[in-house]
Amino acid sequence: MGDANHHSRIAREKRAAALDEFVKRRFTVVGDLALKAVEQAIEAAAAALSGKHFHSSPRIAHARRVKWVKQNFPEVSGDIDAVWGAYGDLGYDGLDGDRARDAIDAMERILDAIEKRTGIKFR
């Protein structure tokens, strides 16, 4: 299992890819990449703050990450829901630049909040 540095490196890569795909107007994958960047950031924060590793239980990892981040970073609760909603809307229903922009904005706010409190860098 990876540590905070491992997960933060992956979060940075996924974030950069989400931003790149947004610029290229490949909106159907922006939600996927934004969600994965956020999940890696949550893994990094959980490992750093409490030694947790959600990915060790793949079937319930998503739910546990969401629950943990909402408890530990309640200020981004709405943003987590926005990223999850964009993941479904963009990935399954089609192209929408406004929805992709919403996903990018929510991802950035989540990464900023986690970075501010933990000192883990996502840029």
Buried (B, 14 or more C-beta within 10 A) or exposed (E): EBEBEBBBBBBBBBBBBBBEBBEEEBBBBBBBBBBBBBBBBBBBBBBBBEEBBBBEEEEEBBEBBBEBBBEBBEEBBEBBEBBBBBBEBBBEEEEBEEBBBBBBBBBBBBBBBBBEBBEBEBE
